[in-house]
Amino acid sequence: MKYRSKAYIRHQRERIIQKKWAILKNVMLRESECMPIRGTLSKGKIHCSCRMCRYDQYHSIPKAKHKAILKAMEQEIDDYVYFLFFSYCLVKSQANKLYYSLKINKKHFTPFVL
């Protein structure tokens, strides 16, 4: 595990406490007398199924890693389609050259066309 300083750990703990405090105060509308001790809010996880906690998931916002994977897949598909189109044009042009060269050299010959 990567070494973290005590300042970093304190910062993360305070950040989580502030997030949970805001949810209790603004969403659940708890009064000051009914609020728990601040230190107890650093324990446990905070995900629930409300729209505020699951905003990205509720509105179908993809994460950055999923966007990058999707972009790479689209690029790969575009490259493959371009390769198929280019190779088809190349084969078609070679077939046309063969057809016309046979047509010019032998007037009564009917070649097989791709």
C-alpha positions as CSV (number, residue, x, y, z in Angstrom):
1,M,0.0,0.0,0.0
2,K,1.2,3.5,-0.8
3,Y,2.4,5.5,2.2
4,R,0.0,8.3,3.2
5,S,0.8,11.1,5.5
6,K,-1.2,11.9,8.6
7,A,-2.3,15.2,7.0
8,Y,-3.7,13.3,4.0
9,I,-5.6,10.9,6.2
10,R,-7.0,13.7,8.3
11,H,-8.1,15.6,5.2
12,Q,-9.9,12.5,3.8
13,R,-11.6,11.8,7.1
14,E,-12.8,15.4,7.4
15,R,-14.0,15.4,3.8
16,I,-16.2,12.3,4.4
17,I,-17.5,13.7,7.7
18,Q,-18.6,16.9,5.9
19,K,-20.3,15.0,3.2
20,K,-22.3,12.8,5.6
21,W,-23.1,15.9,7.8
22,A,-24.5,17.7,4.8
23,I,-26.7,14.7,3.9
24,L,-28.0,14.4,7.4
25,K,-28.7,18.1,7.7
26,N,-30.0,19.1,4.2
27,V,-31.5,15.9,2.9
28,M,-32.8,14.2,6.0
29,L,-33.5,17.5,7.6
30,R,-32.1,16.6,11.0
31,E,-32.0,19.2,13.7
32,S,-28.8,20.2,15.5
33,E,-29.9,18.4,18.7
34,C,-30.5,15.1,16.9
35,M,-27.2,15.1,15.0
36,P,-24.7,12.4,16.0
37,I,-21.2,13.2,17.2
38,R,-19.0,14.2,14.3
39,G,-16.3,11.6,14.8
40,T,-18.8,8.7,14.4
41,L,-19.6,9.9,10.9
42,S,-16.2,8.9,9.6
43,K,-17.0,5.2,10.1
44,G,-18.9,3.1,7.5
45,K,-19.9,3.7,4.0
46,I,-22.4,6.3,2.7
47,H,-23.9,4.9,-0.5
48,C,-27.6,4.7,-0.6
49,S,-30.0,4.6,-3.5
50,C,-31.1,8.2,-3.4
51,R,-30.7,10.4,-6.4
52,M,-28.1,12.6,-4.7
53,C,-25.7,9.7,-3.8
54,R,-26.2,7.9,-7.1
55,Y,-26.3,11.0,-9.5
56,D,-24.0,9.5,-12.2
57,Q,-25.8,6.2,-12.2
58,Y,-29.3,7.7,-12.1
59,H,-28.7,9.9,-15.1
60,S,-26.6,7.3,-17.0
61,I,-23.4,9.3,-17.0
62,P,-20.5,7.0,-18.0
63,K,-17.3,7.1,-16.0
64,A,-14.1,8.3,-17.6
65,K,-12.6,4.8,-17.9
66,H,-15.7,3.5,-19.7
67,K,-15.6,6.5,-22.1
68,A,-11.9,5.8,-22.9
69,I,-12.7,2.1,-23.6
70,L,-15.7,3.0,-25.8
71,K,-13.6,5.6,-27.7
72,A,-10.8,3.0,-28.3
73,M,-13.4,0.4,-29.5
74,E,-15.0,2.9,-31.9
75,Q,-11.5,3.8,-33.3
76,E,-10.7,0.2,-33.8
77,I,-14.0,-0.3,-35.7
78,D,-13.4,2.8,-37.8
79,D,-9.9,1.5,-38.7
80,Y,-11.2,-1.9,-39.6
81,V,-14.0,-0.5,-41.8
82,Y,-11.4,1.8,-43.5
83,F,-9.2,-1.2,-44.1
84,L,-12.1,-3.2,-45.6
85,F,-13.1,-0.3,-47.8
86,F,-9.5,0.3,-49.0
87,S,-8.9,-3.4,-49.7
88,Y,-12.2,-3.7,-51.5
89,C,-11.3,-0.7,-53.7
90,L,-7.8,-2.2,-54.4
91,V,-9.3,-5.5,-55.4
92,K,-11.9,-3.9,-57.5
93,S,-9.4,-1.7,-59.3
94,Q,-7.1,-4.7,-60.0
95,A,-10.1,-6.7,-61.3
96,N,-11.0,-3.8,-63.6
97,K,-7.4,-3.6,-64.9
98,L,-7.4,-7.3,-65.5
99,Y,-10.8,-7.2,-67.3
100,Y,-9.8,-4.3,-69.5
101,S,-6.4,-5.8,-70.3
102,L,-8.0,-9.1,-71.4
103,K,-10.7,-7.2,-73.3
104,I,-8.1,-5.2,-75.2
105,N,-5.8,-8.2,-75.9
106,K,-8.4,-10.7,-76.9
107,K,-11.6,-9.3,-78.4
108,H,-13.7,-12.5,-78.2
109,F,-12.6,-13.6,-74.7
110,T,-15.1,-13.2,-71.8
111,P,-13.2,-13.2,-68.5
112,F,-14.5,-14.0,-65.1
113,V,-15.2,-10.8,-63.2
114,L,-15.1,-10.6,-59.4
